[in-house]
Amino acid sequence: MNILGISAFYHDSAAALVQDGRIVAAAQEERFTRVKHDSRFPSHAVGYCLEAAGLTPANLDYIVFYEKPLLKFERLLETYLAYAPRGFRQFLAGMPVWLRQKLHLPREMDKALQRRHKGRYIFTEHHESHAASAFFPSPFAEAAILTMDGVGEWATASFGIGRGNKVQLSHELRFPHSLGLLYSAFTYFTGFKVNSGEYKLMGLAPYGEPQYRDLILEKLVDLKPDGSLRLNMEYFGYCHTLVMTNRRFERLFGGPPRRPEAPLTQREMDLAASIQAVTEEAMLRATRHVHRRTGMKNLALAGGVALNCVANGRLLRETPFENIWIQPAAGDAGGALGAALFVWHQLLDHERQVDGHDTQQASLLGPAYADEQIRGFLDAAGARYHTHSDETALLAKVAELIEGGKVIGWFQGRMEFGPRALGSRSILGDARNRDMQSVMNLKIKFRESFRPFAPCVLRENVAEYFETRPHQDSPYMLLVAAVRDDKRIDSQAEPGALKGLDKLKTRRSVIPAVTHVDYSARIQTVDAQRHPRLYKLMTAFRQRTGCPVIINTSFNIRGEPIVCSPQDAYRCFLATDMDVLVLESQILYKQEQSQAKPHEIDEYKARFELD
């Protein structure tokens, strides 16, 4: 039986195909269209999923959409009426697309599939899709489920229980009261883009102090002991305007929002630290409450808030849950996968087989390209490359290049599903190099200098470098842990002497390129089962250097989606100061490439220079 899940029209459209209960393929539309967070119907992602399974639309038994449009429309209308006549501008902006498209999704999906689908259309609720994406691929036979995001139809958070092949959500928090929207309000106010800049705010937080934490809890949010909350809507504009905050919010925090691209000030850093502290506290309270109510030892998480990996690390360390599994595509894209699994297990009553391992397949669910395809493209492009048919020799050479300070574009196997590059579409570097963070931020990624990079670490060595359990599993880069004391290097400056971005000037550990200014790191563990070639590369690097840690950041530049095809990777390679590109078994060296035209590189940079 073939089930296609779709998320579309709001943020980060995606498609996922489940065949007889097995996840066959999943991808975000942005990877194919090169439009970041593309919200259009995911025609390209659907086409890829069908091709990966050898199907046509006529072979699909069910197409399932990840939320209920009529319920969402009800919420929008009730909100407009509650704030009328305020919000008329927002009403005029939003209604045409609803009346033309979003209220007629079966028609729109029929059109996109050339009217070749003869099976049923099903619509799940938004947080049901999140819950299904969290529990059904998890390694747990039973678990508590917690979902938290901006808003679905009405719900902004929910919790319940997953057992066997069923999920049951028993409690929910409703719009406009939302931890996700609160965090997004501060994302907007500090000058970053809502729905894409939240991770920047999280990365900025360690540069500041939580000076405004108490003010936020006093004026903006009534945070209950169980983690539920009520926002003081006098300070927010998102119910009736096209912006998140209002003048009262500005007066509370000493001035207007930071303009995008304006210099960061201590205010923005302190605001980031403050809202991060409030968010962590809310998530801790909610998680402890869910444990009290369910009595479960395992927790499954999804929803956009579950991408806050700093908070996730605290949930693992500071709550009674023994094990936590987080959907790698925790945002709306993962809703497509959850919706498909919900139909297979919940509605069609097919059993789950649980063996202690997740069924997410390392989240490597996107397209792969054979060496023959890659060489055909490179030959047509006039590129110079070296093919290494011996894998051991290839990996030994790449390990040598990383040790020598080279920045490597690494393109291997199937593309990742979700926002993180997990070693298939990655940029790699030496974590021991203290200059690598600034080099990669400014010359490779063209992004803000404060942004931290994540370490890949061999799973068997994770507890030697980070404060985790031995062999702690973190394959999806969704947990933050502190660097161990014995790997730290004390700053020569007096404690507290460095403020803001000046904190970047100190070398904090033996792996400075992946150690954030608060001695934390967003870790990805690498093992031989999930990432065999990356594991072998890192093992070769450890044999050369004694270090089992490297930098792993997404293969893209600022404002661009992660690369999908060899063409995307080659273009990004030419347009940056990346030294080496490894496309499966082919190695390309920048100094050997002569065909890049300066004006084409300038156009490429200009296109993606700004978010």
C-alpha positions as CSV (number, residue, x, y, z in Angstrom):
1,M,0.0,0.0,0.0
2,N,1.3,3.4,-1.0
3,I,0.6,6.5,1.1
4,L,1.9,10.0,0.2
5,G,2.0,12.6,2.9
6,I,2.1,16.3,1.9
7,S,2.7,19.6,3.8
8,A,2.2,22.7,1.8
9,F,1.1,26.3,1.5
10,Y,2.3,27.6,4.8
11,H,6.0,27.0,5.5
12,D,8.5,24.5,4.3
13,S,6.4,22.4,1.9
14,A,7.4,18.7,1.7
15,A,6.4,15.3,0.6
16,A,7.0,11.8,2.1
17,L,6.1,8.4,0.8
18,V,5.3,5.4,3.0
19,Q,5.1,2.0,1.3
20,D,3.6,-0.8,3.4
21,G,4.7,1.0,6.5
22,R,8.3,1.7,5.4
23,I,9.5,5.2,4.9
24,V,10.8,5.1,1.3
25,A,11.5,8.8,0.6
26,A,11.0,12.3,1.9
27,A,12.2,15.7,0.9
28,Q,11.5,19.4,1.2
29,E,10.4,21.4,-1.9
30,E,13.1,24.1,-1.3
31,R,15.9,21.6,-2.2
32,F,14.6,21.3,-5.7
33,T,13.4,24.8,-6.4
34,R,16.3,26.5,-4.6
35,V,13.7,28.9,-2.9
36,K,14.4,28.7,0.9
37,H,11.4,27.6,2.9
38,D,9.3,27.2,-0.3
39,S,5.7,27.0,0.7
40,R,4.2,26.2,-2.7
41,F,2.7,22.8,-3.5
42,P,5.7,20.4,-3.4
43,S,5.4,19.2,-7.0
44,H,9.2,18.5,-7.3
45,A,9.3,16.7,-3.9
46,V,6.2,14.6,-4.9
47,G,7.8,13.8,-8.2
48,Y,11.0,12.7,-6.5
49,C,9.1,10.5,-3.9
50,L,7.2,8.8,-6.7
51,E,10.3,8.2,-8.7
52,A,12.2,6.8,-5.7
53,A,9.4,4.2,-5.2
54,G,8.9,3.5,-8.9
55,L,5.3,4.8,-8.8
56,T,2.9,7.1,-10.6
57,P,0.1,9.1,-9.0
58,A,-2.3,6.4,-10.2
59,N,-0.5,3.9,-7.9
60,L,-1.2,5.9,-4.7
61,D,-3.8,4.5,-2.4
62,Y,-4.0,7.5,-0.1
63,I,-2.8,11.1,-0.2
64,V,-2.9,12.7,3.2
65,F,-2.5,16.4,4.0
66,Y,-0.9,17.3,7.3
67,E,-3.6,19.5,8.7
68,K,-7.3,20.4,8.4
69,P,-7.7,23.6,6.3
70,L,-11.3,24.2,7.4
71,L,-10.4,24.2,11.1
72,K,-7.5,26.6,10.3
73,F,-9.8,28.8,8.4
74,E,-12.2,28.8,11.3
75,R,-9.5,30.1,13.6
76,L,-8.5,32.8,11.2
77,L,-12.1,34.1,10.8
78,E,-12.7,34.0,14.5
79,T,-9.5,35.9,15.2
80,Y,-10.3,38.5,12.5
81,L,-13.8,39.0,14.0
82,A,-12.4,39.2,17.6
83,Y,-10.1,42.1,16.6
84,A,-12.3,43.9,14.0
85,P,-12.0,46.5,12.7
86,R,-8.3,46.1,13.5
87,G,-6.7,43.6,11.2
88,F,-8.6,44.5,8.1
89,R,-5.4,44.9,6.2
90,Q,-4.3,41.4,7.2
91,F,-7.7,40.1,6.3
92,L,-7.5,41.5,2.8
93,A,-4.0,40.1,2.4
94,G,-4.9,36.6,3.5
95,M,-8.4,35.9,2.2
96,P,-7.8,35.8,-1.6
97,V,-5.4,32.9,-1.3
98,W,-7.7,31.0,1.0
99,L,-10.7,31.5,-1.2
100,R,-8.8,30.6,-4.4
101,Q,-6.6,27.8,-3.1
102,K,-6.4,26.7,0.5
103,L,-10.1,25.9,0.9
104,H,-10.0,23.7,-2.2
105,L,-7.0,21.5,-1.5
106,P,-8.3,18.3,-3.1
107,R,-8.8,20.3,-6.3
108,E,-5.4,21.8,-6.0
109,M,-3.7,18.5,-5.4
110,D,-5.7,16.9,-8.2
111,K,-4.4,19.6,-10.5
112,A,-0.8,19.1,-9.4
113,L,-1.0,15.4,-10.0
114,Q,-2.6,15.8,-13.5
115,R,-5.8,14.3,-12.1
116,R,-4.2,10.9,-12.1
117,H,-4.8,10.0,-8.5
118,K,-7.9,7.8,-8.1
119,G,-7.5,7.0,-4.4
120,R,-8.7,8.9,-1.3
121,Y,-7.6,12.2,0.1
122,I,-7.3,12.4,3.9
123,F,-6.7,15.3,6.2
124,T,-5.1,14.9,9.6
125,E,-4.9,17.5,12.3
126,H,-1.7,19.5,12.5
127,H,-0.6,18.3,15.9
128,E,-1.7,14.7,15.2
129,S,0.8,14.8,12.3
130,H,3.5,16.1,14.6
131,A,2.7,13.5,17.2
132,A,2.8,10.7,14.6
133,S,6.1,12.0,13.2
134,A,7.5,11.9,16.7
135,F,6.3,8.5,17.9
136,F,5.9,6.2,15.0
137,P,9.5,6.3,13.7
138,S,10.9,6.4,17.3
139,P,12.6,3.3,18.8
140,F,9.9,3.2,21.6
141,A,7.1,0.7,22.0
142,E,5.4,3.3,24.2
143,A,6.2,6.9,25.1
144,A,4.9,10.2,26.2
145,I,4.5,12.6,23.3
146,L,4.9,16.3,23.5
147,T,4.5,18.7,20.5
148,M,5.1,22.4,20.6
149,D,5.2,24.9,17.7
150,G,3.8,28.3,16.6
151,V,0.2,27.2,15.7
152,G,-1.5,24.5,13.7
153,E,-5.3,24.9,13.4
154,W,-6.0,26.0,16.9
155,A,-3.4,24.0,19.0
156,T,0.0,25.5,19.7
157,A,1.1,22.6,21.9
158,S,-0.2,19.2,22.9
159,F,0.7,16.1,24.8
160,G,-0.4,12.5,25.1
161,I,0.7,8.9,24.8
162,G,1.9,6.6,22.0
163,R,1.4,2.9,22.5
164,G,2.1,0.3,19.8
165,N,0.4,1.6,16.6
166,K,-1.7,4.3,18.2
167,V,-1.2,7.9,19.4
168,Q,-3.6,9.7,21.6
169,L,-3.3,13.3,22.4
170,S,-5.2,14.2,25.6
171,H,-4.3,17.9,26.3
172,E,-3.6,21.0,24.2
173,L,-2.7,24.7,24.5
174,R,-4.6,26.9,22.1
175,F,-3.9,30.0,20.0
176,P,-3.0,32.8,20.6
177,H,-1.0,31.5,23.6
178,S,2.0,29.9,22.1
179,L,5.6,29.3,23.2
180,G,6.6,29.1,19.5
181,L,5.0,32.5,18.6
182,L,6.6,34.1,21.7
183,Y,10.0,33.0,20.5
184,S,9.2,34.1,17.0
185,A,8.2,37.5,18.3
186,F,11.7,38.0,19.8
187,T,13.2,36.6,16.5
188,Y,11.4,39.4,14.7
189,F,12.3,42.0,17.3
190,T,16.0,41.2,17.2
191,G,16.0,41.6,13.4
192,F,15.9,38.0,12.1
193,K,13.3,36.5,9.9
194,V,10.4,34.7,11.5
195,N,10.1,31.0,10.7
196,S,13.8,30.8,9.6
197,G,15.8,33.0,12.0
198,E,14.9,31.3,15.3
199,Y,18.1,29.2,15.3
200,K,20.1,32.4,14.9
201,L,18.4,33.8,18.0
202,M,19.3,30.6,19.9
203,G,23.0,30.9,18.7
204,L,23.1,34.5,19.7
205,A,21.9,33.9,23.3
206,P,25.2,32.9,24.9
207,Y,26.7,36.3,24.0
208,G,24.2,38.0,26.2
209,E,22.9,37.9,29.8
210,P,19.3,37.2,30.6
211,Q,18.7,40.7,31.8
212,Y,15.0,40.7,30.6
213,R,14.0,37.3,31.9
214,D,12.0,38.5,34.8
215,L,10.5,41.4,32.8
216,I,9.3,38.9,30.2
217,L,7.7,36.7,32.9
218,E,6.2,39.7,34.6
219,K,4.8,41.6,31.6
220,L,4.5,39.2,28.6
221,V,3.8,35.7,29.7
222,D,2.1,34.0,32.7
223,L,4.0,30.8,32.9
224,K,2.2,28.1,34.9
225,P,3.9,25.3,36.9
226,D,2.7,22.8,34.3
227,G,4.4,24.7,31.5
228,S,1.2,26.0,30.0
229,L,1.2,29.8,29.5
230,R,-0.9,32.8,28.7
231,L,0.5,35.7,26.7
232,N,-0.4,39.3,27.4
233,M,-1.7,40.1,23.9
234,E,-1.5,43.9,24.6
235,Y,2.2,43.5,23.6
236,F,1.8,41.5,20.4
237,G,0.5,42.3,17.0
238,Y,0.4,38.9,15.2
239,C,-3.4,38.5,15.7
240,H,-4.3,41.6,13.7
241,T,-1.3,43.0,12.0
242,L,1.4,41.7,9.6
243,V,4.2,42.1,12.3
244,M,4.8,40.2,15.5
245,T,5.1,43.0,18.1
246,N,3.7,46.5,18.7
247,R,4.7,49.9,20.1
248,R,4.0,48.8,23.7
249,F,6.5,45.9,23.2
250,E,9.0,48.5,21.8
251,R,8.6,50.8,24.8
252,L,9.1,47.8,27.2
253,F,12.4,46.9,25.6
254,G,13.8,50.4,25.0
255,G,13.2,51.1,21.3
256,P,12.1,49.8,17.9
257,P,13.0,46.4,16.5
258,R,16.5,46.0,15.1
259,R,16.5,46.5,11.4
260,P,17.7,43.4,9.5
261,E,21.4,43.6,8.8
262,A,21.9,46.4,11.3
263,P,24.8,45.9,13.7
264,L,24.0,43.7,16.7
265,T,24.0,45.5,20.0
266,Q,24.1,44.3,23.6
267,R,20.3,44.7,23.8
268,E,19.7,42.0,21.1
269,M,22.2,39.7,22.8
270,D,20.5,40.1,26.2
271,L,17.1,39.7,24.6
272,A,18.2,36.5,23.0
273,A,19.6,35.2,26.3
274,S,16.4,36.2,28.1
275,I,13.9,34.6,25.8
276,Q,16.1,31.5,25.5
277,A,16.0,31.2,29.3
278,V,12.2,31.6,29.4
279,T,11.8,29.0,26.6
280,E,14.0,26.5,28.4
281,E,12.1,27.0,31.7
282,A,8.7,26.6,29.9
283,M,9.9,23.4,28.1
284,L,11.3,22.0,31.4
285,R,8.1,22.6,33.2
286,A,6.0,21.1,30.4
287,T,8.1,18.0,30.2
288,R,8.1,17.4,33.9
289,H,4.3,17.8,33.9
290,V,4.0,15.3,31.0
291,H,6.1,12.8,32.9
292,R,3.9,13.2,36.0
293,R,0.7,12.7,34.0
294,T,1.9,9.8,31.9
295,G,4.4,8.0,34.0
296,M,6.4,7.0,30.9
297,K,10.1,6.6,30.8
298,N,10.4,7.6,27.1
299,L,9.5,10.9,25.5
300,A,9.0,11.7,21.8
301,L,9.1,15.3,20.6
302,A,8.1,17.2,17.5
303,G,7.0,20.6,16.4
304,G,9.2,23.6,15.6
305,V,10.0,24.3,19.2
306,A,11.6,20.8,19.4
307,L,14.4,22.2,17.1
308,N,15.7,24.2,20.1
309,C,18.5,21.8,20.8
310,V,19.8,23.8,23.8
311,A,16.6,23.2,25.6
312,N,16.5,19.6,24.4
313,G,19.8,18.9,26.1
314,R,18.4,20.2,29.3
315,L,15.3,18.0,28.9
316,L,17.5,15.0,28.7
317,R,19.7,16.0,31.6
318,E,17.2,17.6,34.0
319,T,13.9,15.7,33.6
320,P,12.9,12.3,34.8
321,F,12.6,10.9,31.3
322,E,15.3,8.2,30.6
323,N,15.2,8.5,26.8
324,I,14.2,11.2,24.4
325,W,13.7,10.9,20.6
326,I,13.1,14.0,18.5
327,Q,11.8,13.9,15.0
328,P,14.8,15.2,12.8
329,A,12.3,17.2,10.6
330,A,10.5,18.5,13.6
331,G,8.9,21.4,11.8
332,D,6.1,21.5,9.2
333,A,8.1,19.4,6.7
334,G,8.0,16.5,9.1
335,G,4.2,16.8,9.2
336,A,4.1,15.2,5.8
337,L,5.9,12.2,7.1
338,G,3.8,12.1,10.2
339,A,0.5,12.3,8.3
340,A,1.5,9.4,6.1
341,L,2.5,7.2,9.1
342,F,-0.7,8.3,10.9
343,V,-2.8,6.8,8.1
344,W,-0.8,3.5,8.0
345,H,-0.8,2.9,11.7
346,Q,-3.7,4.8,13.3
347,L,-6.3,4.7,10.6
348,L,-5.5,1.4,8.8
349,D,-4.5,-0.3,12.1
350,H,-1.2,-1.8,10.9
351,E,1.2,-2.9,13.7
352,R,4.6,-1.4,14.4
353,Q,7.7,-3.5,14.6
354,V,9.9,-2.1,17.4
355,D,13.5,-3.4,17.8
356,G,15.2,-0.6,19.8
357,H,16.2,1.4,16.7
358,D,14.3,4.2,15.1
359,T,13.0,3.7,11.6
360,Q,14.0,7.2,10.3
361,Q,16.9,5.6,8.3
362,A,19.3,8.3,9.6
363,S,16.9,10.8,7.9
364,L,18.8,10.1,4.7
365,L,15.6,10.0,2.6
366,G,16.3,12.3,-0.3
367,P,17.9,11.8,-3.8
368,A,21.3,10.2,-4.3
369,Y,23.5,10.4,-7.5
370,A,25.7,7.7,-9.0
371,D,29.3,8.3,-9.9
372,E,28.3,8.0,-13.6
373,Q,25.8,10.8,-13.3
374,I,28.3,13.0,-11.5
375,R,31.1,12.4,-14.0
376,G,28.7,13.1,-16.8
377,F,27.8,16.5,-15.3
378,L,31.4,17.3,-14.5
379,D,32.6,16.5,-18.0
380,A,29.8,18.7,-19.5
381,A,30.8,21.5,-17.2
382,G,34.4,21.3,-18.1
383,A,35.5,20.6,-14.5
384,R,38.8,19.0,-13.6
385,Y,38.4,16.2,-11.1
386,H,40.2,13.1,-9.8
387,T,38.3,9.8,-9.5
388,H,39.3,7.5,-6.6
389,S,37.9,4.1,-7.1
390,D,39.5,2.8,-3.9
391,E,37.4,4.1,-1.0
392,T,40.3,3.7,1.5
393,A,42.6,5.9,-0.6
394,L,39.8,8.4,-1.1
395,L,39.1,8.7,2.6
396,A,42.8,8.8,3.5
397,K,43.2,11.7,1.1
398,V,40.2,13.7,2.5
399,A,41.4,13.1,6.1
400,E,44.8,14.5,5.1
401,L,43.2,17.5,3.5
402,I,41.1,18.3,6.6
403,E,44.2,17.9,8.8
404,G,45.9,20.4,6.5
405,G,43.3,23.1,7.2
406,K,41.3,22.7,4.0
407,V,37.5,23.3,3.9
408,I,35.8,20.3,2.2
409,G,32.4,20.2,0.4
410,W,31.2,16.7,1.2
411,F,28.5,15.3,-1.1
412,Q,27.7,11.6,-0.4
413,G,24.7,9.3,-0.7
414,R,21.1,10.3,-0.1
415,M,20.2,13.9,0.9
416,E,19.0,14.6,4.4
417,F,15.4,15.2,5.3
418,G,15.0,18.1,7.8
419,P,16.9,21.3,8.5
420,R,20.3,19.7,9.5
421,A,23.1,18.5,7.3
422,L,24.0,15.1,8.8
423,G,27.0,14.2,6.7
424,S,25.6,13.8,3.2
425,R,25.3,17.4,2.1
426,S,27.9,18.9,4.5
427,I,30.9,21.2,4.7
428,L,33.6,19.6,6.8
429,G,36.7,21.1,8.5
430,D,39.2,20.6,11.3
431,A,37.5,21.4,14.7
432,R,41.0,21.9,16.3
433,N,41.7,25.0,14.1
434,R,40.9,28.1,16.0
435,D,40.5,30.2,12.9
436,M,38.1,27.8,11.2
437,Q,34.9,29.3,12.7
438,S,35.5,32.8,11.3
439,V,36.9,31.5,8.0
440,M,33.8,29.3,7.4
441,N,31.3,31.9,8.5
442,L,32.7,34.8,6.5
443,K,34.3,33.2,3.5
444,I,32.3,30.1,2.9
445,K,28.8,30.6,4.4
446,F,28.7,34.5,4.0
447,R,26.9,34.7,7.3
448,E,27.1,36.4,10.7
449,S,30.4,35.8,12.5
450,F,28.7,34.9,15.8
451,R,27.1,31.7,14.4
452,P,28.5,28.5,16.0
453,F,29.3,25.4,14.1
454,A,28.4,21.9,15.2
455,P,30.8,19.0,15.8
456,C,30.5,15.5,14.4
457,V,32.0,13.1,16.9
458,L,32.5,9.3,16.7
459,R,29.8,7.9,19.0
460,E,32.3,5.7,20.8
461,N,34.3,8.8,21.8
462,V,31.4,11.2,22.6
463,A,31.8,11.0,26.4
464,E,35.6,11.7,26.1
465,Y,34.9,15.2,24.7
466,F,31.4,16.1,25.9
467,E,29.4,15.8,29.1
468,T,27.1,13.0,28.0
469,R,26.5,9.4,28.8
470,P,29.0,7.0,27.3
471,H,28.0,6.2,23.7
472,Q,25.2,8.8,23.9
473,D,23.2,8.6,20.7
474,S,22.6,12.0,19.0
475,P,22.6,11.2,15.3
476,Y,20.3,14.1,14.3
477,M,22.2,17.1,15.8
478,L,19.3,18.0,18.1
479,L,21.0,17.9,21.5
480,V,23.5,20.4,23.0
481,A,26.0,19.2,25.6
482,A,28.9,21.0,27.3
483,V,32.5,20.4,26.4
484,R,34.2,18.4,29.2
485,D,36.3,20.3,31.6
486,D,39.5,18.5,30.7
487,K,39.1,19.6,27.1
488,R,38.6,23.2,27.9
489,I,41.3,25.9,27.8
490,D,40.8,28.7,30.4
491,S,40.6,32.2,28.9
492,Q,43.4,34.6,29.8
493,A,40.8,37.3,30.4
494,E,39.2,37.7,33.8
495,P,35.8,36.0,34.1
496,G,33.1,38.3,32.8
497,A,35.7,40.7,31.3
498,L,34.7,40.0,27.7
499,K,31.3,41.0,26.6
500,G,29.2,40.4,23.5
501,L,31.0,39.4,20.3
502,D,34.4,39.9,22.0
503,K,33.9,36.5,23.5
504,L,34.8,35.1,20.1
505,K,38.4,36.2,20.6
506,T,39.3,33.5,23.1
507,R,40.2,29.9,22.4
508,R,37.9,27.9,24.7
509,S,38.9,24.3,24.2
510,V,41.0,21.9,22.2
511,I,38.2,21.9,19.6
512,P,37.7,25.7,19.4
513,A,35.9,25.7,16.1
514,V,32.9,23.9,17.5
515,T,32.9,25.2,21.1
516,H,30.4,27.9,21.6
517,V,31.2,30.9,23.9
518,D,29.4,29.2,26.8
519,Y,31.5,26.0,26.3
520,S,28.5,24.2,24.7
521,A,28.3,22.3,21.4
522,R,25.4,20.9,19.3
523,I,26.6,17.4,18.8
524,Q,26.1,14.9,16.1
525,T,27.2,11.4,16.9
526,V,28.4,9.3,14.0
527,D,28.3,5.5,13.9
528,A,29.1,2.9,11.3
529,Q,25.5,1.8,10.7
530,R,23.9,5.1,9.9
531,H,26.8,6.9,8.2
532,P,29.2,4.3,7.0
533,R,31.4,6.4,4.7
534,L,31.5,9.4,7.1
535,Y,32.3,7.1,9.9
536,K,35.3,5.7,8.0
537,L,36.5,9.2,7.1
538,M,36.3,10.3,10.7
539,T,38.1,7.1,11.8
540,A,40.9,7.8,9.3
541,F,41.1,11.4,10.7
542,R,41.3,10.1,14.2
543,Q,44.1,7.7,13.2
544,R,46.0,10.7,11.8
545,T,45.4,13.2,14.5
546,G,44.1,11.4,17.6
547,C,41.0,13.6,17.4
548,P,37.5,12.0,16.7
549,V,35.8,15.3,16.2
550,I,35.4,17.4,13.0
551,I,33.2,20.4,12.0
552,N,30.0,19.6,10.1
553,T,27.9,22.4,8.7
554,S,25.3,22.4,6.0
555,F,26.5,22.6,2.4
556,N,25.0,25.9,1.4
557,I,25.6,29.6,1.8
558,R,23.5,32.1,3.7
559,G,19.9,32.4,2.3
560,E,20.2,29.3,0.1
561,P,18.7,25.9,0.9
562,I,21.1,22.9,1.4
563,V,22.4,21.7,-1.9
564,C,20.5,18.8,-3.5
565,S,22.2,17.9,-6.8
566,P,25.9,17.8,-8.0
567,Q,25.1,20.9,-10.0
568,D,24.1,22.8,-6.8
569,A,27.2,21.6,-5.0
570,Y,29.5,22.5,-7.9
571,R,28.0,26.0,-8.2
572,C,28.4,26.6,-4.4
573,F,31.9,25.3,-4.5
574,L,32.9,27.7,-7.2
575,A,31.2,30.7,-5.6
576,T,32.9,30.4,-2.2
577,D,36.4,30.0,-0.8
578,M,35.8,26.3,-0.3
579,D,39.1,24.4,-1.1
580,V,37.9,21.0,-2.1
581,L,34.8,19.3,-3.3
582,V,34.2,15.6,-2.9
583,L,31.3,14.3,-5.1
584,E,31.0,10.6,-4.2
585,S,34.3,9.2,-5.5
586,Q,35.4,12.4,-7.3
587,I,37.7,15.0,-5.7
588,L,37.9,18.5,-7.1
589,Y,40.5,21.1,-6.1
590,K,39.7,24.8,-6.3
591,Q,43.0,25.8,-7.7
592,E,42.5,23.4,-10.7
593,Q,39.2,24.9,-11.7
594,S,39.5,27.6,-14.4
595,Q,36.1,27.8,-15.9
596,A,34.3,29.8,-13.2
597,K,33.4,33.2,-14.6
598,P,33.7,36.1,-12.1
599,H,30.4,37.7,-13.1
600,E,28.6,34.4,-12.6
601,I,30.1,34.0,-9.1
602,D,29.1,37.6,-8.2
603,E,25.5,36.9,-9.4
604,Y,25.3,33.8,-7.3
605,K,26.6,35.6,-4.2
606,A,24.2,38.5,-4.8
607,R,21.2,36.1,-5.1
608,F,21.8,34.6,-1.7
609,E,23.6,37.4,0.1
610,L,20.6,38.3,2.3
611,D,17.8,36.2,3.9
